[in-house]
Amino acid sequence: MTTPSTAQPLSNEAPPVKFIPLVWAALWRNRTESVLTLLALTVGFALFGTMLTLNAAYERAIAATRMDRLTVACAFDCGVIPVGYEEQLVRIPHVTAVGGELGIGELPGHEHHPPITVTLVDDGMRSAWPELPMSPADWRALDINPTGIFLSRSAATRHNVHVDDTVTLNSGPGGTADGTGTYYFKVLGFIADPPDRSAGFIVGNLRYQRSWGRADERDIVTTLRLAVDRPENARAVCREVERWFTNASPALYCVPARADAQETADANINMRQISLGIGAAGLFMILFLCANGIADSVRERLTEFGVLKALGYRDGHIAWLVILEATIPTLLAALLGSALAWIVDSLLAHLALTGAIAMPQTRASPEAFAWALMTALLMALISALAPLYRLRRVDVAAAITGR
């Protein structure tokens, strides 16, 4: 009589899955290729992050302007507008306030580098441009001290001035009542940077120029700013302004501040669209590299996956191995790329601050970092789809024998 065998049949259960050693072996299988792929992915994420931040900077500068604020200037290249126009403009329906400004710039080659430009404003600007980041106390100080100026933080850094400093501005011979063209401004304080002024902003009192400037230039402004009661009335008011002053000398041109900011951003080179296009190219490069890398890895390791299946590893375990192999380097590249993008954005912000380039100041945000991580995860998952589909259909025996 034969004694029944005590040997147990092979278990249908999968052995414990050691993900970390298997994924590490897969990633480090070809070190040179892995490092080069990681570097390329890092560059792609840096490009994507930089362009995302740049686009956000332009959008933020446009969003900071308002549709119910109008900018009025000469329709042709006249340069100046009589202040008497303010009294006529305020009588147009839906106009709630009118203010004027005059820019005084220093001649190149004088004391300051870069040259200082001061925007002198009249009393009407308090209501016509209330978004200017000045408190009531700042306005009172400017009213009491006609020679005073307020600088935005970036302008103060750019020109290295402090409170109570005296800033000398030379506008050229004959530009002032004494013929020297020299203005002396006292720094009263600092204000926040207006989002639409990339190179900083310096604001002063127009009364100073009207008392110290040339006699024939004391009743002019370079730009008028209008406030209207509702944004939907902005374009109608602009049409009315242009109709009133079509045959005047000078004729006027009117545009809502937000439309003007958008036209300025899109003039000559549409940086908003270009940044999106370059960012999309970076995404395509990330997807191509990730998909190609994981596809090659799976194709080269079909025998290994066949052995794992023969040992009892389920499709879910295999899927996790492939997903981790795609996700880990992609997330690492996203972190490194985001850090590189932050460095590039800081450099661009510094160049904008010094006036070397004309663009809104960029600053990396937590949202951009989160977008990079989510994009990395999405790209990894998309890249793993085709290899996973192939692995589900693989013939174990054929994979093991290499057929």
C-alpha positions as CSV (number, residue, x, y, z in Angstrom):
1,M,0.0,0.0,0.0
2,T,1.4,3.3,-1.1
3,T,1.6,6.0,1.4
4,P,0.2,9.3,0.2
5,S,2.8,11.9,-0.6
6,T,3.1,14.7,2.0
7,A,4.5,17.1,-0.6
8,Q,2.4,20.3,-1.0
9,P,1.4,21.6,-4.4
10,L,2.9,24.9,-5.7
11,S,1.0,27.9,-4.3
12,N,-1.0,30.0,-6.7
13,E,-0.3,33.0,-4.6
14,A,2.3,35.5,-5.8
15,P,5.5,35.8,-3.7
16,P,6.1,38.9,-1.7
17,V,6.7,41.8,-4.1
18,K,10.0,43.7,-3.4
19,F,9.3,46.8,-5.4
20,I,12.3,48.9,-4.4
21,P,15.0,46.5,-5.4
22,L,13.2,45.6,-8.6
23,V,12.6,49.3,-9.6
24,W,16.1,50.3,-8.6
25,A,17.6,47.5,-10.7
26,A,15.5,48.6,-13.7
27,L,16.4,52.3,-13.3
28,W,20.1,51.6,-12.9
29,R,20.3,48.9,-15.6
30,N,21.8,51.4,-18.0
31,R,23.3,54.1,-15.9
32,T,24.5,56.4,-18.7
33,E,21.1,56.3,-20.4
34,S,19.3,56.9,-17.1
35,V,21.4,59.9,-16.2
36,L,21.0,61.4,-19.7
37,T,17.3,60.9,-19.6
38,L,17.0,62.4,-16.2
39,L,19.0,65.5,-17.4
40,A,16.8,65.8,-20.5
41,L,13.6,65.6,-18.4
42,T,15.0,68.2,-16.0
43,V,15.6,70.6,-18.8
44,G,12.1,69.9,-20.1
45,F,10.5,70.6,-16.7
46,A,12.7,73.7,-16.3
47,L,11.5,75.0,-19.6
48,F,7.9,74.2,-18.8
49,G,8.1,75.9,-15.4
50,T,9.8,79.0,-16.7
51,M,7.3,79.5,-19.5
52,L,4.4,78.9,-17.1
53,T,5.7,81.5,-14.7
54,L,6.4,84.0,-17.5
55,N,2.9,83.6,-18.9
56,A,1.5,84.0,-15.4
57,A,3.5,87.3,-15.0
58,Y,2.0,88.7,-18.2
59,E,-1.5,87.6,-17.3
60,R,-1.1,89.1,-13.8
61,A,0.1,92.4,-15.2
62,I,-3.0,92.5,-17.5
63,A,-5.4,91.4,-14.8
64,A,-4.0,94.2,-12.5
65,T,-5.4,96.8,-14.9
66,R,-9.1,97.7,-15.0
67,M,-11.6,98.1,-17.8
68,D,-13.2,101.1,-16.0
69,R,-10.0,103.1,-16.2
70,L,-9.2,104.8,-19.4
71,T,-5.9,106.1,-20.8
72,V,-6.1,109.2,-23.0
73,A,-3.1,110.4,-25.1
74,C,-2.5,112.3,-28.3
75,A,-3.9,110.6,-31.4
76,F,-0.8,111.6,-33.3
77,D,2.8,112.1,-32.2
78,C,2.2,115.4,-30.5
79,G,3.6,114.4,-27.1
80,V,1.6,116.8,-24.8
81,I,-2.0,117.7,-24.0
82,P,-3.3,121.0,-22.6
83,V,-4.5,120.6,-19.0
84,G,-7.7,122.5,-20.0
85,Y,-8.9,119.2,-21.6
86,E,-9.5,117.9,-18.2
87,E,-12.5,120.2,-17.6
88,Q,-14.0,119.1,-20.9
89,L,-13.5,115.4,-20.3
90,V,-15.1,115.4,-16.9
91,R,-18.4,116.6,-18.5
92,I,-18.7,113.4,-20.7
93,P,-21.4,111.1,-19.4
94,H,-20.2,108.2,-17.2
95,V,-16.8,109.9,-16.5
96,T,-16.4,110.1,-12.7
97,A,-12.8,111.5,-12.4
98,V,-10.0,112.9,-14.6
99,G,-6.4,113.1,-13.7
100,G,-3.2,114.1,-15.6
101,E,0.4,113.0,-15.5
102,L,3.6,114.2,-16.9
103,G,6.8,112.2,-17.2
104,I,10.1,113.9,-16.6
105,G,13.1,111.8,-17.7
106,E,16.8,112.3,-17.1
107,L,19.0,112.7,-20.1
108,P,21.2,109.6,-20.8
109,G,24.7,109.9,-19.6
110,H,23.9,111.9,-16.5
111,E,24.2,111.1,-12.8
112,H,22.1,108.0,-12.5
113,H,22.4,104.7,-14.3
114,P,19.9,103.7,-15.4
115,P,18.4,107.2,-15.9
116,I,15.6,108.2,-13.5
117,T,12.1,109.0,-14.8
118,V,9.6,110.6,-12.4
119,T,5.9,110.5,-13.2
120,L,4.3,113.7,-11.8
121,V,0.6,113.6,-11.1
122,D,-2.1,116.2,-10.3
123,D,-4.7,116.1,-7.6
124,G,-7.3,114.4,-9.9
125,M,-5.2,111.2,-10.0
126,R,-6.4,110.3,-6.5
127,S,-9.8,109.5,-7.9
128,A,-8.9,108.7,-11.5
129,W,-6.2,106.2,-10.5
130,P,-7.0,105.0,-7.0
131,E,-5.3,101.7,-7.7
132,L,-1.9,103.5,-7.4
133,P,-0.5,101.9,-4.2
134,M,-0.5,105.1,-2.1
135,S,-2.2,105.5,1.2
136,P,-4.1,108.7,2.1
137,A,-1.1,109.6,4.3
138,D,1.2,109.2,1.3
139,W,-1.1,111.6,-0.7
140,R,-1.1,114.1,2.1
141,A,2.7,114.0,2.3
142,L,3.0,114.5,-1.4
143,D,0.6,117.4,-1.2
144,I,2.5,119.1,1.6
145,N,5.9,118.5,-0.1
146,P,5.6,119.4,-3.8
147,T,9.3,118.4,-4.4
148,G,8.7,115.0,-2.7
149,I,8.6,111.6,-4.5
150,F,7.6,108.1,-3.6
151,L,9.4,105.2,-5.2
152,S,8.2,101.6,-5.6
153,R,10.3,99.0,-3.9
154,S,11.9,97.8,-7.1
155,A,12.7,101.4,-8.2
156,A,14.3,102.1,-4.8
157,T,16.5,99.0,-5.1
158,R,17.3,99.8,-8.7
159,H,18.5,103.4,-7.9
160,N,19.8,102.7,-4.4
161,V,18.1,105.5,-2.6
162,H,16.7,105.9,0.9
163,V,14.1,108.0,2.7
164,D,15.1,111.7,3.0
165,D,17.7,111.3,0.2
166,T,17.8,114.1,-2.4
167,V,17.5,112.9,-6.0
168,T,18.8,115.2,-8.7
169,L,17.3,114.9,-12.1
170,N,18.7,116.7,-15.1
171,S,16.1,117.0,-17.9
172,G,18.4,119.0,-20.2
173,P,19.3,122.7,-20.7
174,G,16.4,125.0,-20.6
175,G,14.0,122.5,-19.1
176,T,13.4,124.6,-15.9
177,A,12.8,128.2,-15.0
178,D,16.5,128.9,-14.3
179,G,17.5,127.3,-17.5
180,T,19.5,124.5,-16.0
181,G,16.9,121.8,-16.4
182,T,17.7,120.4,-13.0
183,Y,15.0,119.2,-10.6
184,Y,15.7,118.3,-6.9
185,F,13.4,115.7,-5.4
186,K,13.2,114.6,-1.8
187,V,12.5,110.9,-1.2
188,L,9.4,110.7,1.1
189,G,9.0,107.0,1.2
190,F,8.4,103.8,-0.7
191,I,5.2,102.1,-2.0
192,A,4.4,98.7,-3.4
193,D,5.3,97.9,-7.0
194,P,2.4,98.4,-9.4
195,P,2.0,95.0,-11.2
196,D,1.9,96.7,-14.6
197,R,5.2,98.6,-14.1
198,S,8.0,96.1,-14.6
199,A,10.9,98.5,-14.2
200,G,9.5,100.2,-11.0
201,F,7.7,103.4,-10.6
202,I,8.5,106.9,-9.2
203,V,5.6,109.3,-8.5
204,G,5.8,113.0,-7.7
205,N,3.7,116.1,-7.5
206,L,2.9,117.9,-10.8
207,R,2.7,121.2,-8.9
208,Y,6.5,121.1,-8.7
209,Q,6.9,121.2,-12.5
210,R,4.2,123.9,-12.8
211,S,6.1,126.1,-10.5
212,W,9.7,125.3,-11.6
213,G,9.4,124.1,-15.2
214,R,9.6,126.3,-18.3
215,A,6.8,128.9,-18.5
216,D,5.5,127.5,-21.8
217,E,5.4,124.0,-20.4
218,R,3.5,124.5,-17.1
219,D,0.0,123.8,-18.4
220,I,0.6,120.5,-20.2
221,V,0.4,116.8,-19.4
222,T,1.5,113.8,-21.4
223,T,-1.3,111.4,-20.5
224,L,-4.8,111.8,-19.0
225,R,-6.4,109.1,-17.0
226,L,-10.2,108.7,-16.7
227,A,-12.3,106.7,-14.3
228,V,-15.8,105.7,-15.5
229,D,-18.8,104.5,-13.5
230,R,-19.0,100.9,-14.9
231,P,-16.6,98.8,-17.0
232,E,-19.3,98.2,-19.7
233,N,-19.3,101.9,-20.4
234,A,-15.6,102.1,-21.0
235,R,-15.6,101.7,-24.8
236,A,-18.6,103.9,-25.3
237,V,-16.8,106.7,-23.3
238,C,-13.7,106.2,-25.4
239,R,-15.7,106.6,-28.6
240,E,-17.2,109.8,-27.2
241,V,-13.8,111.2,-26.1
242,E,-12.4,110.6,-29.6
243,R,-15.6,112.1,-31.2
244,W,-15.3,115.3,-29.1
245,F,-11.6,115.8,-29.9
246,T,-11.4,114.5,-33.5
247,N,-10.9,118.0,-34.9
248,A,-9.1,119.4,-31.9
249,S,-5.4,120.3,-31.8
250,P,-4.2,118.0,-30.5
251,A,-6.7,115.2,-31.3
252,L,-7.0,112.5,-28.6
253,Y,-6.9,108.8,-28.6
254,C,-8.6,106.8,-25.8
255,V,-8.3,103.2,-24.8
256,P,-9.4,101.2,-21.7
257,A,-6.4,100.5,-19.4
258,R,-6.9,96.7,-19.6
259,A,-7.1,96.7,-23.4
260,D,-4.0,99.0,-23.5
261,A,-2.1,96.6,-21.3
262,Q,-3.1,93.6,-23.5
263,E,-2.1,95.4,-26.7
264,T,1.2,96.4,-25.2
265,A,1.9,92.8,-24.1
266,D,1.0,91.5,-27.6
267,A,2.8,94.2,-29.6
268,N,5.4,93.0,-32.0
269,I,6.1,89.8,-30.2
270,N,3.2,88.1,-28.4
271,M,5.1,86.9,-25.4
272,R,2.0,85.3,-23.8
273,Q,1.4,83.0,-26.8
274,I,5.1,82.4,-27.3
275,S,5.5,81.3,-23.7
276,L,2.6,79.0,-24.0
277,G,4.0,77.5,-27.2
278,I,7.4,77.0,-25.7
279,G,5.8,75.5,-22.6
280,A,3.8,73.1,-24.8
281,A,7.1,72.1,-26.6
282,G,8.6,71.4,-23.2
283,L,5.6,69.1,-22.3
284,F,5.9,67.3,-25.6
285,M,9.6,66.7,-25.0
286,I,8.9,65.4,-21.5
287,L,6.2,63.0,-22.8
288,F,8.4,61.8,-25.7
289,L,11.4,61.1,-23.4
290,C,9.3,59.4,-20.7
291,A,7.3,57.3,-23.1
292,N,10.3,56.3,-25.2
293,G,12.3,55.4,-22.1
294,I,9.7,53.3,-20.5
295,A,8.8,51.6,-23.8
296,D,12.5,50.7,-24.4
297,S,12.9,49.4,-20.8
298,V,9.8,47.2,-21.0
299,R,10.8,45.8,-24.4
300,E,14.3,45.0,-23.2
301,R,13.0,43.2,-20.1
302,L,10.2,41.1,-21.6
303,T,12.1,37.9,-20.5
304,E,12.4,39.3,-16.9
305,F,8.6,40.1,-16.8
306,G,7.9,36.7,-18.3
307,V,9.8,35.1,-15.4
308,L,8.0,37.2,-12.9
309,K,4.7,36.1,-14.3
310,A,5.8,32.5,-14.2
311,L,6.7,32.9,-10.6
312,G,3.1,34.1,-9.8
313,Y,3.3,37.8,-10.0
314,R,0.0,39.2,-10.9
315,D,-0.7,41.8,-13.6
316,G,-1.3,44.4,-10.9
317,H,2.1,43.9,-9.4
318,I,3.7,44.1,-12.8
319,A,1.8,47.3,-13.5
320,W,3.0,48.9,-10.3
321,L,6.6,48.1,-11.2
322,V,6.2,49.8,-14.6
323,I,4.4,52.8,-13.2
324,L,7.0,53.3,-10.5
325,E,9.8,53.0,-13.0
326,A,8.1,55.7,-15.1
327,T,7.1,57.9,-12.1
328,I,10.2,58.0,-10.0
329,P,12.6,59.6,-12.5
330,T,9.9,61.9,-13.8
331,L,9.0,63.3,-10.4
332,L,12.7,63.7,-9.6
333,A,13.2,65.6,-12.8
334,A,10.1,67.7,-12.0
335,L,11.7,68.7,-8.6
336,L,15.1,69.4,-10.2
337,G,13.5,71.3,-13.1
338,S,11.4,73.4,-10.8
339,A,14.5,74.4,-8.8
340,L,16.2,75.3,-12.1
341,A,13.2,77.2,-13.2
342,W,13.2,79.1,-9.9
343,I,16.8,80.2,-10.6
344,V,16.0,81.3,-14.1
345,D,12.9,83.2,-12.9
346,S,15.0,85.0,-10.3
347,L,17.5,85.9,-12.9
348,L,14.8,87.3,-15.2
349,A,13.3,89.2,-12.3
350,H,16.7,90.8,-11.5
351,L,17.2,91.8,-15.2
352,A,13.7,93.3,-15.2
353,L,14.4,95.2,-12.0
354,T,17.6,96.7,-13.4
355,G,15.9,97.6,-16.6
356,A,18.1,95.3,-18.8
357,I,14.9,93.7,-20.2
358,A,11.4,95.0,-20.5
359,M,9.0,92.5,-19.1
360,P,6.8,92.0,-16.0
361,Q,8.7,90.8,-13.0
362,T,8.4,87.0,-12.7
363,R,8.2,85.1,-9.5
364,A,7.8,81.3,-9.1
365,S,4.8,80.4,-7.1
366,P,3.7,77.3,-5.2
367,E,1.0,76.8,-7.9
368,A,3.6,76.5,-10.6
369,F,5.5,73.9,-8.4
370,A,2.2,72.0,-7.9
371,W,1.5,72.1,-11.6
372,A,5.0,70.6,-12.3
373,L,4.4,67.7,-10.0
374,M,0.9,67.0,-11.3
375,T,2.2,67.2,-14.9
376,A,5.1,64.8,-14.0
377,L,2.6,62.3,-12.6
378,L,0.3,62.6,-15.6
379,M,3.1,62.2,-18.1
380,A,4.4,59.1,-16.3
381,L,1.0,57.5,-16.3
382,I,0.4,58.3,-19.9
383,S,3.8,56.9,-20.8
384,A,3.1,53.6,-19.0
385,L,-0.2,52.9,-20.8
386,A,1.2,51.4,-24.0
387,P,3.9,49.2,-22.3
388,L,1.3,48.0,-19.8
389,Y,-1.1,47.0,-22.6
390,R,1.7,45.1,-24.2
391,L,2.6,43.3,-21.0
392,R,-1.0,42.1,-20.5
393,R,-0.9,40.4,-23.9
394,V,2.5,38.9,-23.6
395,D,2.9,35.1,-23.9
396,V,4.8,34.0,-20.8
397,A,6.5,31.0,-22.5
398,A,7.5,33.0,-25.6
399,A,8.8,35.8,-23.3
400,I,10.9,33.4,-21.3
401,T,12.4,31.6,-24.3
402,G,13.0,34.9,-26.1
403,R,10.7,33.9,-29.0
